[in-house]
Amino acid sequence: MSGNAASPAVEPRTELEVLREVEQRVLWLATATVDHANRVRPNPGGLKVGGHQASSASIVSIMTALYLRHLGPEDRVSVKPHASPVLHALEVVLGQLDAAHLTTLREFGGLQSYPSRTKDPVPADYSTGSVGIGATAPIWGALARRYVGAHFNPQPHGRQWSLVGDAELDEGAVWEAVLDPMVASLGEVVWVVDLNRQSLDRVVPTMGATRLEGMFAAAGWQVLTVKYGRVLTELFARPGGEALRRRIDDMTNPEYQRLLRHGAERARTVLPGEGPGAPAVAALVAGLDDEHLMAAVRNLGGHDLAALDEAFDAIDDTRPTVVLAYTLKGYGLATEGHPQNHSALLTGEQLHELAARVGVDPERPWAPFAAGSAAAELCAAAGARLRRAAVPAPPTLEVPTDLGRTPSGTATTQAALGRTLLDLNRAAPEVGARVVTVSPDVSSSTNLGGWVNKVGVWAEAERENWFADDSETILHWRERPTGQHVELGIAETNLVGLMGELGATWSRWAQPLLPIGVMYDPFVARALEPWSFGIYAGGQSILVGTPSGVTLAPEGGAHQSITTPSIGLEQPGCDTWEPAFALDTEWCLLAALGNLGRPGGRSAYLRLSTRGVDQTLAAVPTDPAARERRRRQVVAGAYTLRRRDRPGVTLVAMGALVPEALTAADRLEAQGTATDVVVVTSPGKLFEAVQARAGHSDAPTWILDAVLGADRAVPMVTVLDGHPHTLAFLAGVRGVRASHLGVTQFGQSGDLASVHRHHHLDADAVVAAALDVLG
């Protein structure tokens, strides 16, 4: 043959083959990222770095198919926490992230352990990491988008994807969200379950997939199951194939996982089993070479790119969809299918074997695809398709600080909430239009009835109110697209999940909302973890806990809240207020609203009460300048309600127990002890001032001198309807003797006087404590 004869033509690769090359590169990058964090980067402290090579490997195929072929720029994805390395690997191949960042996983200031909207260099669509919360966030993101579209301007439609590990479905919050009546119509919601049948410690003993299918279907979801890939499907069509399918279907999870760890010879013995179909299965596998056999037993649908394509193309956009994709934990790694592979690391030798298999030089682990290659062009095209326009700055909302009313008579801080919202709507309608209230079926019992009657309940289409002509109906349930109240079922986790996404619309679509969620204060602790996670993810909202404390006396110990007053001392990104009077409530709520819907904004928690208090006790100054001074002090955390020239003792009270402190002050003064009364509205603000005075922050400190000046350094009694440690730090401001009254035990039902007396919260207890500290 002549030396210059034409070379044989090279058959062009299919797009699926190119996609498989990208998938293998993503597997490598994710695995090498975790390896670098644990084995390459110096770790002088010796602390375990961690990472999840096996959990990442199980979802690589799903995420590659999704990002490279199915996502659009308006789609948003919540990625399961342990797949963070896969997300960052995809960001690199799509041109969104410099590969140098892959060496910073779990390094201070580097890539976060789990996807983060606020701390990763490429903000994740949803922060994940707390089991169940990231999975459900896209549901609330879908509702938030629809709400913004109904009230302001329609937003581009996109799907809301959740990539969920099957073990995450054990979390009850997942099912609270799936079952909420508002979810059934959200056709843009798609969950893809990485069904690898392993949890952190073990192989899940029962299959569970059939049960999951039934549970999702019963909730009105479309269910798509991707169980087997093309290799197994082809074998099922051969003689003996149906017996093989039954055999694999009937295997327990542990038996199947053990099969994956066998070599070909042992697999031929084990795979047929002992049932009536065993001879047919044995005959079928006898005709397969070792490579074909071992590829077949691990050929699940969640790793078959074509099968995933078909499933994603079959999504019905008229209802939520769940795709149950069978996968292998550790797919493609030496740890594949091992029951303890959750945090296992490949050895150096195993990593080099992986590099050789996927065609990567381990000495250049982050090298990109060759310029002009089919893989590079596929990634570039997908990256260009997914590029989003920058979100413009949100409009600035001018929230008034004082609505000008001075309440009189007897009122509760709980009722003041609804009253303030109605007054705000009249005084500043452009701000009132941004308020959206959310409640888990307690609108009327938390005094939102007037507000709901005024603004209506939000629904995507107007619904008939069958009780509109009923004269005995007090709460008018008018559901319409212009409504500003969203009612969920009795699930506090759902409530705060929605609040977090409503509070993030300013950063997603430049449309700020002012979300206020209302629930009974005893249940704030139940909602605290997901609400805290929402704050971490950038959602700004106001949580109102009401009614609170043991002041809800007839409800007894089952409904009392003890530790909630200290939440504001401890929760990052959150201000807290517990006002005593209606006007204090108004000022605090307006201040909280002014902090929402903008860069650098903060969430807030208001603890309100059903106890009626004589509003004249507030002694609101009539002079405008003095009134403004009082307002500033209320918002800053405290004010002096009674101030004596030479006090002998200071009574510090918060919330519903201010009347007891005032009564006690009268009695002490009748005995000849001049008494200051300080009303605390925010222990969190005061503690920030104390820390700043010690040089630990740059918060303002003026409020400490205003209410606890050096000339006020006298013995102190603190009292609140909650745990006494909340205010105990105030004694250290001037280093005075102190006694701290509050609630430290579960109570019982009773009238208010009896309950206060039982917990030593009444005026008698305050007087006695004052006499004790006076010696």
C-alpha positions in Angstrom: 0.0 0.0 0.0 1.2 3.5 -0.8 2.5 5.5 2.1 0.3 8.4 1.2 -2.9 6.5 1.0 -6.0 8.2 2.6 -6.6 7.4 6.3 -9.8 5.6 7.1 -12.7 7.9 7.8 -13.3 8.4 11.6 -17.0 7.9 12.4 -18.3 11.1 14.1 -19.5 10.6 17.6 -23.1 11.0 18.6 -24.1 13.8 20.9 -24.9 11.1 23.5 -21.3 9.8 23.3 -20.0 13.4 23.7 -22.3 13.8 26.7 -20.9 10.7 28.2 -17.5 12.1 27.9 -18.6 15.3 29.8 -20.3 13.1 32.4 -17.0 11.2 33.0 -15.1 14.5 33.3 -17.6 15.8 35.8 -17.3 12.6 37.8 -13.5 13.1 37.8 -13.6 16.7 38.8 -16.1 16.1 41.6 -14.0 13.2 43.0 -10.7 15.0 42.6 -12.1 18.1 44.3 -12.9 16.1 47.5 -9.5 14.3 47.2 -7.7 17.6 47.0 -9.4 18.9 50.1 -8.5 15.8 52.1 -5.2 14.6 50.8 -3.4 17.4 48.9 -4.2 20.7 50.6 -2.2 21.1 53.8 -4.1 20.4 57.0 -1.9 21.4 59.9 -4.7 21.1 62.4 -5.5 17.5 61.4 -9.3 18.2 61.6 -11.3 15.9 59.3 -12.2 17.9 56.2 -14.8 15.5 54.7 -16.7 15.4 51.5 -18.8 12.9 49.7 -17.3 11.2 46.7 -19.8 8.4 46.6 -22.9 10.6 47.1 -21.6 12.8 44.3 -21.0 9.9 42.0 -24.5 8.6 42.3 -26.0 11.8 40.8 -23.4 12.8 38.2 -25.4 11.3 35.3 -28.6 13.0 36.4 -27.0 16.4 36.8 -25.0 16.1 33.6 -28.1 15.3 31.5 -30.1 18.0 33.2 -27.6 20.8 32.9 -26.2 20.0 29.5 -29.5 19.2 27.8 -32.6 20.2 29.6 -32.2 23.3 31.8 -33.1 26.8 30.6 -31.9 30.1 32.0 -35.1 30.6 34.0 -34.9 27.2 35.6 -33.7 27.0 39.1 -32.2 23.9 40.8 -31.9 22.8 44.4 -29.0 20.4 44.5 -28.8 17.8 47.2 -26.2 18.9 49.9 -23.7 16.1 49.3 -23.6 16.8 45.6 -21.9 20.1 46.1 -18.7 18.9 44.3 -20.8 17.9 41.3 -22.4 21.3 41.1 -19.0 23.1 41.2 -17.6 20.7 38.6 -20.5 21.5 36.3 -20.0 25.2 36.9 -16.4 24.7 35.7 -17.1 22.8 32.5 -19.9 25.3 31.7 -17.5 28.2 32.0 -19.2 29.8 35.1 -16.4 29.1 37.6 -12.6 29.2 37.4 -11.2 25.7 37.9 -8.9 27.1 40.6 -11.8 27.3 43.0 -12.0 23.5 43.0 -9.0 23.4 45.2 -10.8 25.5 47.9 -13.7 23.1 48.8 -14.3 23.5 52.6 -11.4 25.9 52.9 -12.1 29.1 54.8 -13.4 31.6 52.3 -13.6 28.9 49.6 -16.3 26.7 48.2 -18.8 25.8 50.9 -19.5 22.3 52.1 -23.0 22.5 50.7 -24.5 24.7 47.9 -25.0 28.3 49.2 -26.8 31.3 47.7 -24.8 33.7 49.8 -21.3 32.3 50.3 -20.3 30.4 47.1 -18.6 32.4 44.3 -21.3 31.3 41.9 -24.5 31.7 44.0 -26.5 28.5 44.1 -30.1 28.8 43.1 -31.0 27.4 46.5 -29.0 26.9 49.6 -29.1 23.3 50.8 -27.5 21.4 53.7 -30.3 21.0 56.2 -32.2 17.8 55.3 -35.6 18.4 53.8 -35.4 22.2 53.6 -33.5 22.5 50.4 -35.7 19.8 48.8 -38.9 21.8 49.5 -37.5 25.3 48.8 -38.3 25.2 45.0 -42.0 24.6 45.9 -42.0 27.9 47.8 -39.9 29.5 45.1 -42.6 28.6 42.6 -45.3 30.1 44.7 -43.2 33.3 45.3 -42.7 33.7 41.5 -46.4 33.3 40.9 -47.3 35.8 43.6 -44.8 38.4 42.2 -46.2 37.8 38.7 -49.8 38.3 39.9 -49.1 41.5 41.8 -46.4 43.3 39.9 -45.1 42.1 36.6 -45.2 38.5 35.2 -41.9 36.7 35.6 -40.4 34.4 32.9 -41.6 30.9 33.4 -39.1 28.3 34.4 -39.1 24.9 36.1 -38.2 24.6 39.8 -36.1 21.4 40.2 -35.2 19.6 43.4 -32.4 17.0 43.2 -33.1 14.9 46.3 -31.4 11.9 47.8 -33.8 9.1 48.6 -32.8 9.0 52.3 -33.8 12.7 52.5 -37.4 11.6 51.9 -37.4 10.3 55.5 -37.7 13.9 56.6 -41.3 14.7 57.6 -41.0 18.3 56.3 -40.8 16.9 52.8 -44.2 15.3 53.0 -45.8 18.3 54.7 -44.8 20.2 51.6 -45.9 17.6 49.1 -49.3 17.3 50.7 -50.1 21.0 51.0 -53.2 21.8 48.9 -51.5 24.8 47.2 -48.8 22.5 45.7 -51.0 20.3 43.5 -51.2 22.9 40.7 -47.5 23.8 40.6 -46.6 22.2 37.3 -43.2 23.8 37.2 -42.1 21.8 40.2 -40.0 18.8 39.4 -38.2 16.5 41.9 -35.6 14.0 40.8 -34.9 11.4 43.4 -31.4 10.0 43.4 -32.7 6.5 44.4 -29.4 4.9 45.5 -31.0 3.0 48.4 -28.2 3.9 50.8 -28.2 6.3 53.8 -25.2 7.5 55.8 -24.8 4.3 57.8 -26.3 1.5 55.8 -28.1 0.0 52.8 -31.8 0.9 53.2 -33.3 -2.5 54.0 -36.5 -2.2 52.0 -37.0 -1.0 48.5 -39.7 1.5 49.2 -39.9 2.8 45.6 -43.4 1.4 45.1 -44.6 3.0 48.2 -43.0 6.3 47.2 -44.7 6.1 43.8 -48.1 5.6 45.6 -47.5 8.5 48.0 -46.6 11.0 45.4 -49.4 9.9 43.1 -51.9 10.2 45.9 -50.8 13.8 46.3 -51.6 14.5 42.7 -48.0 14.4 41.3 -47.0 12.8 38.1 -44.6 9.9 38.8 -42.0 8.9 36.3 -39.8 5.9 37.2 -36.4 5.4 35.5 -35.3 2.0 36.8 -33.3 0.2 34.1 -30.8 1.3 31.4 -30.5 0.2 27.8 -28.2 -2.8 28.5 -30.6 -4.4 30.9 -33.6 -3.5 28.9 -32.1 -5.3 25.9 -31.3 -8.4 28.0 -34.9 -8.4 29.3 -36.1 -8.9 25.7 -34.0 -12.1 25.2 -35.0 -15.6 26.3 -34.8 -15.8 30.0 -35.0 -12.0 30.2 -38.3 -11.8 32.0 -37.0 -14.2 34.7 -33.9 -11.9 35.0 -36.2 -8.9 35.5 -38.2 -10.6 38.2 -35.1 -11.8 39.9 -33.6 -8.3 40.1 -37.0 -6.7 41.0 -37.4 -9.2 43.9 -33.9 -8.7 45.3 -33.7 -6.9 48.6 -31.5 -3.8 48.6 -28.7 -5.4 50.6 -28.6 -8.5 48.3 -28.4 -6.3 45.2 -25.7 -4.1 46.7 -23.7 -7.1 47.6 -24.0 -8.4 44.1 -22.2 -5.2 42.9 -19.2 -6.1 45.0 -18.7 -9.5 43.4 -16.5 -10.3 40.5 -17.9 -11.8 37.3 -17.4 -15.4 38.3 -19.1 -15.1 41.6 -21.9 -13.0 40.0 -22.7 -15.8 37.6 -23.3 -18.1 40.6 -25.3 -15.6 42.7 -27.4 -13.8 40.1 -29.7 -16.7 39.1 -30.8 -17.2 42.7 -32.8 -20.3 43.7 -36.3 -19.6 42.5 -38.2 -21.2 39.6 -36.6 -18.8 37.1 -33.1 -19.6 38.1 -32.3 -22.0 35.2 -33.5 -19.4 32.7 -31.4 -16.6 34.3 -28.4 -18.9 34.4 -28.7 -19.8 30.7 -29.0 -16.1 29.8 -26.0 -14.9 31.8 -23.9 -17.9 30.5 -24.0 -16.3 27.1 -22.5 -13.0 28.3 -18.9 -12.2 28.6 -17.6 -10.9 31.9 -17.6 -7.3 30.8 -21.1 -7.4 29.5 -22.4 -9.2 32.6 -20.8 -6.7 35.0 -22.1 -3.8 33.0 -25.6 -5.3 33.0 -25.9 -5.8 36.8 -25.2 -2.1 37.4 -27.1 -0.7 34.4 -29.7 1.4 36.3 -31.8 4.1 34.7 -30.3 6.9 36.7 -27.0 6.4 34.9 -28.4 5.9 31.5 -28.4 9.3 29.7 -30.9 8.3 27.1 -33.3 7.0 29.6 -33.0 10.2 31.6 -33.6 12.2 28.5 -36.8 10.3 27.9 -38.0 10.9 31.4 -37.3 14.6 31.4 -39.0 15.0 28.0 -42.1 13.3 29.4 -42.7 15.8 32.2 -46.3 17.0 32.4 -46.2 20.8 33.2 -49.8 20.9 34.5 -48.9 19.3 37.8 -45.8 18.6 40.0 -43.6 15.7 38.8 -41.3 13.4 40.6 -38.7 11.3 38.7 -37.6 8.3 40.7 -34.2 7.5 39.2 -32.5 4.3 40.3 -28.8 4.9 40.9 -25.7 3.4 42.6 -24.0 5.2 45.4 -20.4 5.6 44.3 -21.2 4.8 40.6 -18.0 4.5 38.6 -15.8 4.5 41.7 -13.9 1.7 43.5 -16.3 2.2 46.4 -19.4 1.6 44.3 -22.2 0.0 46.3 -20.3 -0.5 49.5 -22.5 0.1 52.5 -19.9 2.3 54.3 -19.0 4.4 51.3 -20.8 7.5 52.4 -17.6 9.4 53.5 -15.1 7.0 52.1 -12.2 8.4 50.0 -10.5 6.7 47.1 -6.9 5.7 47.7 -4.2 7.3 45.6 -4.0 4.2 43.5 -7.8 4.1 43.0 -7.8 7.8 42.0 -5.1 7.2 39.4 -7.1 4.2 38.0 -10.1 6.5 37.7 -8.0 9.1 35.9 -6.8 6.5 33.4 -10.3 5.3 32.7 -11.8 8.8 32.1 -8.8 10.0 30.1 -7.4 12.6 32.5 -3.8 13.3 33.4 -3.7 13.2 37.3 -0.8 15.6 37.2 -3.1 18.2 35.5 -6.4 17.4 37.3 -8.2 20.6 36.4 -7.2 20.8 32.7 -10.1 21.8 30.5 -11.4 19.9 27.4 -9.2 20.6 24.3 -10.2 23.8 22.5 -12.5 23.0 19.6 -13.3 19.4 20.8 -16.8 18.2 20.6 -17.0 18.1 24.4 -15.7 21.7 24.8 -18.2 22.9 22.2 -21.1 21.1 23.9 -20.2 22.7 27.2 -19.8 26.1 25.7 -23.2 25.9 24.0 -24.9 24.8 27.3 -23.1 27.5 29.2 -24.3 30.2 26.8 -27.8 28.8 27.0 -27.9 29.0 30.8 -26.5 32.5 31.1 -28.9 34.8 33.0 -29.2 38.5 32.7 -28.1 40.4 35.8 -30.8 41.2 38.3 -31.3 45.0 38.6 -31.3 46.7 41.9 -34.7 46.5 43.7 -36.6 49.7 44.2 -36.1 51.5 47.6 -39.2 51.3 49.8 -39.8 54.3 52.1 -41.4 52.7 55.1 -42.8 55.3 57.5 -41.5 55.1 61.1 -44.6 56.5 62.9 -48.2 56.4 61.7 -49.2 59.2 64.1 -51.8 57.4 66.2 -51.7 57.2 70.0 -53.7 54.2 71.2 -55.9 54.5 74.2 -58.1 52.2 76.3 -57.2 48.6 76.8 -55.4 46.8 73.9 -53.2 43.8 73.2 -50.0 43.8 71.2 -51.4 41.0 69.1 -54.3 43.1 68.0 -51.9 46.0 67.3 -50.3 43.9 64.6 -53.4 43.8 62.4 -54.2 47.4 63.2 -50.8 48.6 62.2 -51.0 46.8 58.8 -54.3 48.4 58.1 -53.0 51.9 59.0 -49.9 51.3 56.9 -52.0 50.5 53.9 -53.7 53.9 54.2 -50.7 55.9 55.1 -48.2 54.4 52.6 -50.1 52.3 50.0 -47.0 51.7 47.9 -45.5 50.0 50.9 -48.7 48.3 52.0 -48.9 46.7 48.5 -45.7 44.9 49.2 -46.8 43.3 52.4 -47.8 39.7 52.2 -49.0 37.8 55.3 -48.7 34.0 55.7 -50.4 31.9 58.3 -50.8 28.1 59.0 -54.6 28.2 59.6 -54.5 30.7 62.5 -55.4 34.0 60.8 -58.5 34.7 62.9 -57.0 33.6 66.2 -53.9 35.8 65.7 -56.0 39.0 65.0 -55.3 39.1 61.3 -59.0 39.0 60.5 -59.4 42.7 59.7 -56.4 42.7 57.5 -57.6 39.6 55.6 -61.0 41.1 55.2 -59.4 44.2 53.7 -56.8 42.8 51.3 -58.2 39.3 50.5 -56.6 35.9 50.2 -54.2 35.3 47.4 -55.2 32.7 44.8 -54.2 32.4 41.1 -57.8 32.7 40.0 -60.8 34.2 41.7 -62.8 31.6 43.6 -66.4 31.9 44.7 -67.0 32.8 48.3 -70.0 30.7 49.2 -70.4 32.4 52.5 -70.4 36.0 51.2 -74.1 36.4 52.0 -73.9 34.9 55.4 -74.5 37.6 58.0 -72.8 35.5 60.7 -69.5 35.3 58.9 -66.9 37.5 60.4 -63.8 36.5 58.5 -64.5 37.0 54.8 -62.5 34.5 52.7 -62.3 36.3 49.4 -59.7 34.4 47.2 -58.4 36.3 44.2 -55.1 37.1 42.4 -54.8 40.5 44.1 -55.1 39.1 47.6 -52.2 39.7 50.0 -52.7 36.8 52.5 -51.5 33.3 51.8 -53.0 30.5 54.0 -51.2 27.2 54.2 -52.1 24.0 56.1 -51.1 23.4 59.7 -47.4 23.0 59.1 -45.1 25.6 60.5 -42.1 24.3 58.4 -44.1 25.1 55.2 -44.9 28.5 56.5 -41.3 29.6 57.2 -40.2 27.9 53.9 -42.5 30.1 52.0 -41.5 33.2 54.0 -37.9 32.6 53.1 -38.7 32.5 49.4 -41.1 35.5 49.5 -38.3 37.3 51.3 -35.8 36.5 48.5 -37.8 38.0 45.6 -35.9 41.2 45.7 -32.7 39.4 44.8 -34.3 37.0 42.2 -36.5 39.4 40.3 -35.9 42.9 41.7 -39.4 42.8 43.2 -39.2 43.2 47.0 -41.9 41.7 49.2 -42.4 42.3 52.9 -43.5 38.9 54.2 -45.0 38.5 57.7 -45.6 35.0 59.0 -47.8 34.5 62.0 -48.0 31.5 64.2 -48.6 30.6 67.8 -45.4 31.4 69.8 -45.2 27.9 71.4 -44.5 26.6 67.8 -41.8 29.1 66.9 -39.2 26.6 68.1 -40.7 24.0 65.7 -40.2 26.4 62.8 -36.9 27.9 64.0 -34.4 25.7 62.2 -35.9 26.0 58.7 -36.6 29.8 59.3 -32.9 30.2 60.4 -31.8 28.3 57.2 -34.0 30.7 55.1 -32.2 33.6 56.7 -28.8 32.0 55.9 -30.0 31.7 52.3 -30.8 35.4 52.0 -34.6 35.3 52.7 -35.7 38.4 54.7 -39.0 38.1 56.6 -40.8 38.8 59.8 -41.9 36.0 62.1 -44.6 36.9 64.6 -45.1 34.5 67.5 -48.5 35.1 69.2 -50.0 34.5 71.6 -47.0 33.9 73.8 -45.8 32.9 77.3 -47.8 31.7 80.2 -50.0 34.8 79.9 -52.2 32.6 77.7 -53.2 31.2 81.0 -56.2 28.9 80.2 -54.2 27.0 77.6 -51.8 25.7 80.3 -48.4 24.2 80.0 -49.1 22.6 76.6 -49.2 26.0 74.9 -46.7 28.1 76.9 -43.5 29.3 75.4 -40.5 29.6 77.7 -37.3 29.9 75.7 -38.5 31.9 72.7 -37.6 35.4 74.2 -33.9 34.6 73.8 -34.2 33.8 70.1 -33.2 37.3 69.1 -30.1 37.1 71.3 -28.9 34.1 69.4 -30.2 34.1 65.8 -27.9 35.6 63.2 -29.4 38.0 60.7 -32.4 38.6 62.9 -33.7 41.4 65.1 -36.2 40.7 67.8 -38.7 42.7 69.7 -41.2 42.0 72.5 -43.2 45.2 72.9 -45.4 45.9 75.9 -47.8 48.5 74.3 -49.7 48.9 71.0 -47.7 51.9 69.9 -44.4 50.1 70.8 -45.7 47.3 68.5 -46.3 49.7 65.7 -42.9 51.3 65.9 -41.1 47.9 66.1 -43.1 46.4 63.2 -42.4 49.5 61.0 -38.7 49.3 61.8 -38.7 45.6 60.9 -40.4 46.3 57.6 -37.9 48.9 56.8 -35.1 46.3 57.0 -36.6 44.0 54.4 -36.3 43.5 50.7 -32.9 45.0 50.1 -29.2 44.2 50.1 -27.9 44.0 53.7 -31.5 43.6 55.0 -32.4 41.7 58.2 -35.2 39.5 59.3 -37.1 40.0 62.5 -39.0 38.1 65.2 -41.8 39.8 67.1 -43.2 38.1 70.3 -46.7 39.4 70.9 -49.3 38.8 73.6 -53.1 38.4 74.0 -53.0 40.2 77.4 -55.1 43.4 77.4 -53.0 46.3 78.8 -54.2 49.8 79.7 -52.5 51.9 77.1 -52.3 55.0 79.3 -49.6 53.2 81.2 -47.3 53.8 78.3 -47.3 57.6 79.1 -46.5 58.4 75.4 -45.0 61.9 75.3 -47.2 64.5 73.5 -44.3 66.7 72.4 -43.2 65.6 68.9 -39.5 65.6 69.7 -40.1 63.7 72.9 -42.3 61.2 71.1 -39.6 60.6 68.5 -37.0 60.1 71.2 -39.3 57.5 72.8 -39.7 55.8 69.4 -35.9 55.6 68.8 -35.4 54.1 72.2 -38.2 51.5 71.6 -36.6 50.4 68.4 -33.1 50.4 69.9 -34.2 48.0 72.7 -35.4 49.8 75.8 -36.8 53.0 77.4 -37.2 54.4 80.9 -40.9 54.5 81.8 -40.4 55.9 85.3 -37.2 57.8 86.2 -36.4 59.0 89.7 -33.7 61.5 90.8 -32.0 59.1 93.3 -33.3 55.6 92.6 -32.8 52.9 95.1 -33.7 50.0 92.7 -34.4 49.5 89.0 -37.2 47.2 87.8 -36.7 46.0 84.3 -39.7 44.4 82.6 -40.5 43.2 79.2 -43.7 42.6 77.3 -46.9 41.6 79.0 -45.5 41.9 82.6 -44.9 45.7 82.5 -48.1 46.3 84.5 -46.8 44.1 87.3 -43.5 46.1 87.4 -45.5 49.4 87.6 -47.6 48.1 90.4 -44.6 46.8 92.2 -42.9 50.2 91.7 -45.9 52.0 93.3 -45.7 49.7 96.3 -41.9 50.0 96.7 -42.2 53.8 96.6 -45.0 53.7 99.2 -42.3 52.0 101.4 -39.8 54.8 100.7 -37.7 53.2 97.9 -37.5 55.4 94.8 -37.8 53.1 91.8 -36.9 53.4 88.2 -38.9 51.3 85.7 -37.2 50.3 82.4 -39.2 48.7 79.7 -37.1 46.3 77.5 -38.4 45.9 73.9 -35.4 44.0 72.5 -32.9 42.0 74.6 -31.1 41.3 71.4 -30.5 44.9 70.6 -29.3 45.5 74.1 -26.9 42.6 74.1 -25.5 43.8 70.8 -24.8 47.2 72.5 -23.1 45.4 75.4 -20.9 43.5 73.0 -20.1 46.6 71.0 -19.1 48.4 74.2 -16.6 45.6 74.8 -15.2 46.1 71.3 -16.7 42.9 69.8 -18.8 44.7 67.2 -19.6 48.1 65.8 -23.3 48.3 66.9 -24.4 51.6 68.5 -24.1 51.7 72.3 -26.0 54.9 73.2 -29.1 53.0 74.4 -27.2 51.6 77.4 -26.3 55.1 78.7 -29.9 56.3 77.9 -31.6 53.7 80.1 -28.8 52.2 82.4 -26.5 55.2 82.8 -23.7 55.3 85.4 -26.0 57.3 87.7 -28.5 54.4 87.6 -26.1 51.8 89.0 -28.4 50.5 91.7 -29.7 47.0 92.5 -32.0 45.5 89.7 -34.9 43.1 89.3 -35.7 41.8 85.8 -39.0 40.1 85.0 -40.5 38.7 81.8 -42.9 36.1 80.6 -40.2 33.7 79.6 -36.9 32.3 80.8 -35.2 34.7 83.2 -31.7 34.2 81.6 -33.0 36.4 78.7 -32.5 39.6 80.7 -29.9 38.4 83.2 -27.0 40.0 81.3 -28.3 43.5 82.0 -27.0 43.3 85.6 -23.5 43.3 84.1 -24.0 46.6 82.4 -23.2 48.5 85.6 -22.2 45.5 87.8 -25.1 45.7 90.2 -26.8 43.1 92.4 -29.8 41.6 90.7 -32.6 39.1 90.9 -34.2 37.6 87.8 -37.8 36.5 87.6 -39.3 34.5 84.8 -40.7 31.1 83.8 -38.5 28.0 84.3 -41.1 25.2 84.6 -44.1 23.9 82.7 -47.3 25.3 84.0 -51.0 24.4 84.0 -54.3 26.0 83.1 -55.8 28.6 85.2 -56.8 32.2 85.5 -54.1 34.8 84.8 -53.6 35.9 88.4 -53.2 32.3 89.6 -50.8 31.4 86.8 -48.6 34.5 87.3 -48.6 33.8 91.1 -47.6 30.2 90.5 -44.6 31.3 88.4 -43.6 34.1 90.7 -44.4 36.8 88.1 -46.9 38.8 90.0 -46.4 42.1 91.8 -45.8 40.4 95.1 -42.9 38.4 93.6 -41.4 41.6 92.1 -41.6 43.5 95.4 -40.1 40.6 97.3 -37.2 40.3 94.8 -36.5 44.0 95.1 -36.4 43.9 98.9 -34.0 41.0 98.7 -31.6 42.7 96.4 -31.8 45.9 98.6 -30.8 43.8 101.6 
